[in-house]
Amino acid sequence: MRKKIIYLGLVVTILFAAASSDTIAGTIRGNVLGQDNTLLLGASVLVLGTAKGDVANEEGEFVISDLSPGEYTIRASTVGYEPMELNAVVEDNADTFLEFRLKQTPIELEEVTVSAESGSEFKQDAPVRTEVITGEELERTAGKGLLASLEGKTGIKTRPCALCGSANIGLQGLDGAYTQVLVDGMPVLSGLGTLYGLDGVSTMNVSSVEITKGSGDALYGEEAIAGAVNVVSRAISETPTLRLEASMGSTNQPGLSLGYSTDLGPVRINLSTDYESQLDRVDRDHDGVTDTPEYDRFQVSGQAEIPLSSKVQATMNLQALRETRIAGETVWKESDKGSAEIYGRFIETERYQGQVGIDYQWSGETELQFRSVISDHSQDSYYGTTHFKGRQTISLLKANLNHELSSNHQLRAELRLRSEVYTDNVATEVETDYRYLFPGLTLQHRWQPDYRWTILYGSRLTHYNIFGWVATPRASIHWRPTSDWAFRLSGGGGFKPVNIFSSEKAVHTGFQDIRVSQDLDPERTVAASFAVNRRSVWPTAVALLDLNLYYTHFLDKVVVEYGETPGSLVYSVDDEGAFSKGLELKGILSLSNGLKASAGWSWVDAFYHRDGLRKRAQMQSLYSGDVGVGWVRSGGNFIVDINGSIHGPQPLPEGRSRRESPTFSIWNLRVQRGIGSVKVFAGLKNLFDYVQPDDPFVRTESGLSESFDSAMIYGPLLGRVFYGGINFTL
């Protein structure tokens, strides 16, 4: 530990020393806007005759540093706008400001422009490392929901139960229970709601998905120990009047999405519905067990934007979801629920959610935000002979104040009151039902000493009716010495009350044999991360390289292990120190001809202690990788995407046929052709037809045993699937 502290101190010292050195000759900074003041995110800004340039960020701003004194011609361009050139004189140790106002024009196929923000990229100016997946990229994935859009991303694990399909989002070597999932900044998916609720998060009206990992996420909530995934809804003004998408998979898997937006006076509304189903019980290997769950999912949602005055805007969002899943022996019928003779899983899920928000622009420096949300998630299910019935209700009220104290200082304050009630019918040695009411306060200060440095620090203070007041601080330092480089150093603490049924392992075992031998105290963590981001801009290409190192130390860790007996699950406390440490490396290259390639690799060492011995966390790959190649023809009328994910060996529980799973890869292919307002697409999931070689089903002479061994599901049981569909917008 002492060596790590010394190393961390040396890194900080080097950064500050380098920042204090006067190596920048001159800088050109400015904005890229449309003539109607539209912020042109992703516009390319190039210094003609050199290899230097930048890409406008989400505020339309750009910075080009390290320029020798002299006269330059600067060119700004983006798709749909006429390029514009301005002359600039750079002086030693001085800033030159330029403002581009581009004129909108029909898209010209000859226009050469490269946007580093088109796809899965990183916010260059964000103090906390943030990866952004745009709505356009979400539409190009091989599935309809949030989980499908994140599958195969660097450092993200979405391991589904191959039997019932339950999955959540794991980050940095930790299970999904340590990832906070938010919708428009609100933690509406938590605990029980993440087990089957994530499949119901449609990407139809999603503008982007923002992913932050590690210690910088302490202010998001109790579950953000590994990170946070924030789903940002598309503004209704950005949605088409009518959108229709119909699809069909080769396993008899139909899908239908419909969205409609209109104005009712000053009120803008959007109504949408999604239906997806797996109609057949698929059993390609003819072993009498489903290879993928049969399911029927239907959801409906409504949004409204209500301008109350020139300074006040209100929003409303209502959603409802109902889903049924069936898996197990193919001869299982609904009348066999709870049967000991025919093994089956039957899961019914209902979810209702409502959200109201008010934004008040008090002045140019001050904004007030009010948010309220309530979600009710219930599950009634049978896992073999085990009947599990659970319900979770979350209510949240919060008020945010965003105030610009000066050009260099911004303050954010939040008051909140959250209620969470959970009940189930499972009998264990410790109480599982709970009722939490916790008020809280968050304060955050953002300080920019100059344009190269941003320092962000704050703390989340929450009062639990059981644990009292708990503080979770965080701090981040962002140094951008030039427009090409960004360095981030973050640290923080975490606190998480335990909900044993938010664990993916509990679902995978079917809640059959859960052993909790002691009271489970809240988990506490201390974490740090260091990230380096390098972006290079050329006249016809943009390249991005990102490296992230992280370290999380659990002061108190609840260890969830598969037992030696198939179907058993053991909860215990590791007070000797559990850790998760690793690194992530990702590179992206975008060319002006529409070709884009990406590659990522992650290594993680997640371990805990048992009886004085160091043990690797079960079902966590030591390494993983991802590769993607895409081509977008000019105008976006023809798109081809191929991507693959590599999964390294995962430690398996004792008493199994092997100590760790084999390394395998999954590849997907998608092709899209657009003609006017119509898009036709087709693709292959699991292109090379990989199926794990081990049989996870414990069999007897009469069929399946009640003790289904979910610990032996580490890969897909279903091979190649073809799908196709059509999308129409108006």
N, C-alpha and C positions, 0 to 999 in steps of 0.2 A: 504493500500500500504506500509506503514511504517513497519508493521509487516512482510510483505513478504520480504522486503529488509533485515530486521534483520535476518529472517530465512535463506535467501540465503547466507548472510554473515557467519552465523554459520556453514552452510554446507561446504563452502569453507575453513573456518578456521579448521574444523575437518579434512578435507582431507589433507591439508598441514601439520597439526600436525602429523597425522598418517604417512604421507610419510617421515617426517623427523626422525621418530623414527627408531632405528636400530634393526629390528626384523628378518631380513633375515640372516640365518646362511650361506647358500651357494647356488650357482645357477649353473645349467648346461644349456648351450645354444648352438645352432648350426644350421646346415642345413641338409636337407634330399634331396638328388639328385639322379637321375639316372646316369648310367655310361656315358651317352651322355650329362651330365649336365642339364637334364630336371628337372625342379622344381617340386617336388612331393607334390602338394597341397593335404592336407587332410591325409597325412601319419600319422599313430599313433606312438607316441614315449612314451614308458613306462619304468619306473624304476622298474625292477623286484623285487619282494618281498615286494613292497609297493603299495599303491593306487594312487601314483602320476604319472602324465604324461601330455602330451600335444599333440596337433594336429598341424601339419605343416601348416602355413598360406600360402597366395598366393605367397610369396617370398621363400617358402620352409623352413622357419625359425621356430624354436621352442624354448621355454623357460620353464624350470622347476625350480621353486624357492622353498625357504624355506626347504632346505635339510640340515640335520645335517652332520657335518664333518665325512668322512669315505669313504669306497670303495663301488662302486655300479656297477651293470651291467645294461646297457641301451639297449633296444631293439626297433628297428624301423621296421615297416612293412606297406605294403599297397597292395591292390589287383593288381596282375600282376607282382609282384617283389618278389624276395626271401627275407625273413626276415634277418636282420643283427643285431648282438650284439657287443657292444663295452664296455670296462671297463673304468670307470672314477673314479678319486679321487677328492672328494669335500673337500675344505678347508674353514675355517670360513671366512665369509665376502669376498669371492673371487668367480670369475667366472671360470668355466671350459668349454672349447669349444670342441665340437665334430662335425665331418662331416661324415655323412653316405652317401655312394654311393652304391645304391642297384642295384642288377643284375636283368634284366628283365627275366621273366619266364612265361610260360603258366599258366593261372589262375587255382589254385588248390581249389577244393571245400572245403577241410579241413582247408584252411587258415582262421584264425580268425583275423579280422581287423574291426575297427570301424572308420568311417569318420564323423566328425561333420560338414563337409562342404557339405554333400550330401543332398541337398534339401534347404528348406527355413531356412537360418541360419543368423548369424550376424558376420560381420568382427570384430574379436576380437581386432585387432591392429589398426583399422581405428580411427583417432581422432574424426571424426563425426560418430555418430551411423548410420550404414548402414546395411540394410537387403538385402540378396542376394537370389534370386530364380534361381536355375541353369536350364540350358537347358533341363536336364533330367527330372526335375520336371514339366517343362512347357509341355513336351510331355505327361505327365500323367494327365493333366487336362481334364475337360469334354468339352472343346471347342478348336477352332483352333487359336483364336486371342489373343491379349494382354489382353483385358478386361476379357476374360474367365479365363486366367491364374491368375489374381489378385482377382477374385471373392472369397469372404469368408476369405481373409487374415485379420489378426488382425489389427484393426484401419484403414482399407481401405474400402471405400464405392464406389461401382460401380452401382449406382441406374439407371437402364434404364427406359426410357419411355415405358411402356408396350404396347402403341399403335404403335409408329413408331420405337422403339428400340434404340433411341439415348441415349448415356451414356458417362460419363467421370469419372475421378478418383478423388474422394474426400478423403482428409487426415485430421486428427485431428479436426473433426467437422466442416470443411469448405467445400464449394462447389468445384467442379472440376476446376473452373476458377482460383483457387489459387494454383493449382498444375502445375509445369513445367514438361512437357514431352519432353524428349530428346532421340535422336537416335545417339549413339556413341558420346555423349556429345554435340550434336548440337540441338538447340531448333527449330526443324523443324515443330513441332506440337504445334500450339498456337492459341488462340482465336477461330475463326470460324472453323479452322482445327481440333479441338478436338471434335466437335459435332458429326460428323459422320466419321471422319478420323481414330479414334482409332480402330474401328472394322476392318479397313484395314491393321493394323500392324500385319503381319503374324509372328508367332514364329518359322517358319520352319528353318530359318538360324540364330536364336538367341542363343548366348552363355549363357547369363544370363540377368536378370533384377535386377538392383540395386535401392533400395528404401531408400531415406533419408527423414526424416521428421523434420519439424519445423525450428527453427531459424538458424540451421547450413547450410541452403541452400541459403542464400542471394546471394552468388557469382554465382549461377547457372543462374539467370535471374530474370526478373521483376515478373514473375508469380509464383515464388517458395516461396511464403509466407507460404503455408502449407507444402510444401516439393517438392521433385523432384523424378521423375521416369525415370531412364536412361536405355534404351534398348541397350545392348551391342551385336553387331553383331559377329557371329562366324567367325573366320579366315577361309579363303577359304581352307587353308591347312588342316583344321580340318573337312571339310565337305566331305561326301562320294561322290564318282564319280557319282553315280546315286541314286536318292531317289524318290520313288513313294508312295503316300498315297491316298487311296480312302475310302470314308466313306458315310454312308447313315443314316438319322434319320427317326424315325417313322412318322414324319409329312411331309414326302416326301421332305427331306432336303439333297440333295447330296452335296458332297465336293470332290475336286480332287486337289492334290498338286504334282508338279513335279519339281525336281531339278537336275541339271547336272553340274559337275565340270570337268575341263580339263586343260591341259597345252598347251599354244601356244608359244613354245620356252621357254623363261624365264618368260613369263607372265602367271599367274594363273587366270582363269576366272570361274565364277559361274553364271549360268542362272537358274531362277526359275519362276514358275507361280502358282497362286492359283485361284481356282474357287470355289465359294460356293453359294448356292441358296436355297431359300424356295419356292418351286414351287406351293404349294397349299395355298389357303386362309383358314386358320384354324379357325373353329368356333365350338368348342366342346360343348358349352352350348347353341348353336342354338339361340343366341339372335340377329343374323343378323350383328354382328360386329366381326372383326378379333381379335383373341386372341393373335396373334403374327404377325409381319409384313411379308408380302410377299416381297422377295428381290432377287436381282441377282447381285452378286459381282464378279468382275474379276480384277486381278492385275498381273503385270509382273515386274520383276526386274532383274538387271544384276550387277555383281560386278567384279572388276578386281584388282589384286595385281601386281604391276609393279616394280621390283627391278631396280633402276637406277644406283646404284653402291653398294659397300659393306657397305656404310654408309647412303644411301638415298633410301627410299621406298615410292612409290606412290600408292594411292588407288583411285578407282572410284566407284561410286554407282549411278545407275539410277533406278527410280521406276515410275510406272504409275498405277493409280487406277480408275476404273469406276464402279459406283454402282447406282442401282435404287431400291427404296422402295415404297411399296404401303400398306396403312392401312386405316381402317375406315369401312364403311358399305360394306358387302361382294358383293353387287350388283354394287358397284362403278366401272365405266369404265374410261379409260383414256380420253374419250371425255367429262367426267363429271368434269374435272379440273375447279375449281373455282365455282362449282355449289352450290347454296344455298338450293337445294332440297335434294341432296344426299351427305352426308358428307364423305369426303375422304382426305387422305394425300398422296401426290405424291412428292417424293424427289429424285432428280438426283444430284449425286455428282461426280465430276472429280477432280483428284489430280495428279500433276506431280512434280517430285522432282529429283534433281541432286546434287551430292556431290563429291568433289575432295579433297584429302588430301595428304600432303607430310610430311614425317618424316625424319629428318636429325640428325643423331647421330654425333654431332660436335666433341665431345670427350667423355671420360669416365664419365665426370662430367656434361656435357652440352648436352641438346637435344633441337632441334627446331622443332616445329610443325606448319604447315600451313594448314588452312581449309577454304573451301568456299562451300556454299550451297545456292540453290535457290529452293523454293517450291511455287507452285501456286495451290490454293484450291478454287474451285468454287462450288456453290450450286444454283440450280434452282428448286424451290419447290412451292407446293400449300398446304396450311393447311386450308381445307374448302374453304371459299371464299377469303382467304388471299394469295396473291402471294408474296413470298419472294425470292429475287434473290440477292445473295451476293458473293463477291470475295475477297480473301485475298492473297497477294503476299509478301513473306518474302525472303530477301536476306541477307546473312551474310558473311563477310570476317573476319578472325581472325588469329593472329600469337601468338603462345605460346612459352615461354622460360622456360625450367625447368633446373635449375642449382644447383648443389650440392656445396655449399660454403665450407663445411667441413662435417665430418661424423655426426655432430650434427645439422647442419643448411642447409635447402633446401629452395630455392627461386623459386617462380613461378610468371611469369609476362605474361599478355595477353593484346594485342592491338586488337581492333575490330571495325568494322563499320557495322551497321545493318540498313536495310531499311525495312519498313513495310507499305504497302498500303492496305486500306480497303475501299470498296464501297458497298452500298446496295440500294435498291429501297424503303425503308421504310420511311415514313414521320412521324416524332415525333416533339415534341416541342423544342428539342435541336438537334444539328448537330451530326450525327452518323458516317459519312464518315471521314476518317482521313488519313494523310500521315506523317509518322514519319521517320526521318533520325537521328540516334543517334550513334555517335562515343563513344568509351569508353575505359577505362583502368582498369585492375584488377591487384592488387598486393597481394601476399600471402606469408607469411613466416612460415615455419615449423621448430620448435626448439625442440630438444630432449636433455634436460640436462643430462639425463641418460636413461637407457633402460626402466625405470618404467614410465617416464613422457614424454608426447608429448604435446606441446603447439602450436596451430595453430591459426593465426590471419591474417586478411587482410581486404580489402575493394574493393568494386566495384564502380567505378566512371563513370557515364554515362551522356552525354549531350543530352537533348531533345530539339528539335527546338521550343517546346511550353513552357516547364517548366524550361529550363536552366540546370545547372549542379546539379546532385543528387548523393549523396554518400550513399551506403548501406554497412556498416561494419559488420563483424562477428568475433567471437573468440570462440575457443574451447580448453578445457583442458582435456586431457586424462591421467588417472593415472591407471597403471596396477601393483599393489603391488606384486602380484604373478601371476603365469601362469593361476590361476583359477578365478581371479577377474579382472574386468575392471570397472572403473567409468568415466563418461563423464559429463562435465558441459559446456553448449553452450549458446551463446547469440548473438543477432544480430538485425539489422533493416531491414525493407522492404519498397518498394515503387512500386506501381502498377497503371499505367494508366488504366482507365476504358474503357472496350469494352462491351457495354450492351448486345450484341448478342453472347458473349462467355458464358453467363449464361445458365446452363441447364434448368432453369425454363422458359427462353424465348423460348427455343425449345419445351419444353413440352406443353406450352400453344399454340404453333403454331403461335407465333408472332401476335396474334389476337388483343389484347387490351392492348397495352403497354403505360403506363403513366409515363412520366418523367417531373416533374414539375420544375426542376431547373438544372443548370449546375452541372455536376458530376466531382468534383475535384479528383485527384489521391488519392488512399488509401495509408496510411502510417502506419507502424506497428513497435512495439518493442516486442521482444519475447525472451524467455529463456526456456531451457529444462535441465533436469538432468536424467541420465540413469545409471543403475547398471546392470552389466552382470556377471553371475556366470556360469562357465563351469567346470564340473567334468568328469574326465576320469578314467575309470576302465578297467581291461583287456578285458572285454566283453561288455562294454557299455559306452556311452557318454551321459551326461545329460546337458541341457542348460536351464537357467532361466534368463529372461530379464525383467526389469522394466523400464518404461520410463514415466517421469512426464513432462508436457509441459504447457506453459502459453503464450498466444499471446494477446497483447493489441493493438487494432486499434485506432490510434489517429484520423483518418478520415475513416469512414466506409460507403460504399454504401450498403444500405439494399435493398434487392430484396425480395418482398413479393407477394404471391398470394393474390389478392383482395377478397372482400366478394362476388363479382359477379363471377361466374364460367367463366374461360377464361381470366380474367383480371390479369394484372401484374403491380405492383407499384414499381418504383425506387425512393428512397429518401436517404438523407444523415443523418447519426447519428454522431453528433459532441459532444455527451455527453459521449462517450466511449463504444465501443463494445469489447467483450472479447471471447476468446475460450480457455478453460483450461480443462485438463483431465489427465488420466493416461492409460497406456497400460501395460498389463502383459502377458507374453508368456512363456510357458515351452515346451521343446522338449526332448524326450528320444529315443535314437537309440541303438538297441541291435545288437550284432554280428550275431545273427541268421536271420537278415534281417528285423526284426520287428521295426517299428518306430511309435511313438505316439506323438501327439502335441495337445496343448490346449491353447487358448488365450482369453483374456477378455479385453474390453476397456470401459471406462466411459468418457463421454465428456459433458461439460456444455458450450454450445455456446449460447450467448445471446447479446441483444442490448437494447437500450432504445428508447421508443416512448412516447412522452408527459410526460416525467418524470417517466414512468413506465418501469420496467425491464421485457423484453419479451424473451422467448426462441426462438432460430432460428427455422423456419419452416422446416419440413421434415428431421430433424437431430435426430437420435436415441440417447436417453440418455445413453444407454448401448448396447453393442453387444458382441457376443462371437463366437468362432469357435473351432471345434474339428476335429481332423483327425487321422486316423489309417491306416497305410500301411504296407504291407509285401512284401519284395523282396526275392524270393528264390535264393539261391546261384547260381551265374552265371547270374542272371537277366532274366532267361527264363520264370519266372512266377511272375506276379505282381498283387496285389490286393490293391485298395485304396478306402476308404470310408471317406467322410468328410461332415461336416455339419456347417452351419452358423446360429446363433441366432440373430434376429433383435428385439431390444427393441422398446418401444412406441415412435412414432414421433409426435410432435405437428402439428395439422392440422389447416388450416386457419379458421377464424371465419365464421359463417354462414353455416357450414357443419353439417352433421347428427351426428358427434361425435367430441370430442375435440382432441383426439389423436388416432393413429392407434393401433391395437392390436399387441401383441408380437407374432412372428411366427418364424419358422425355416425352412431352406431348406437343404436337404441332397442329396448327389450325390454318386454314386457307379461306379467304373471302374475296369475291369479285363483285363489283357493282358497276352498273351502267345506267347513266342518267339521260333521259330524253325529255327536255322541258321540265315540267313539274312532276314527272314520273321517274322513279328509280326502281330498277330491278336488280335484285341481289341473289347470290347463291354462294354456298360455302361447304366446307368439310370440317367438322370437329373431330379431333383425334385422328389426324390424317393418316398416320401409319398404323392405326388399328391396335394400339398397345392396350393390353389387359394384364393386370397383375397376375403372377403365376400362382400365388398362394390362395387357397380356399379358406375364407374366414368363417365358414359355417361349421359348427360342431354338429356332426351327424350321428344318428342312431339307426338301428335297423328299420324303425318305423318312420323316419324322416328327420327333421331338424330337431335339435335339442333346444330347450329353453335358453341355454347358455350360448347365445350367439357371441362369437369372439370378435368384437368390434376393434380390438387392438391390432388385429391382423388386416385391417383395411388401411392401406397406405397409398393405394393407387386406384385407377378406375376399374370397374367391373364391366363397363360397357365400352365397346370398341368404336369404330368409325361410324359417324352419323352425318348424313347429308341433309342440308336444309336449303330452302329458297323462299323468296317472297317478293312483294312489291310494295312500294311506298309512294303515296301521292300527297302532295301539298298544294295548297291554294292560297 
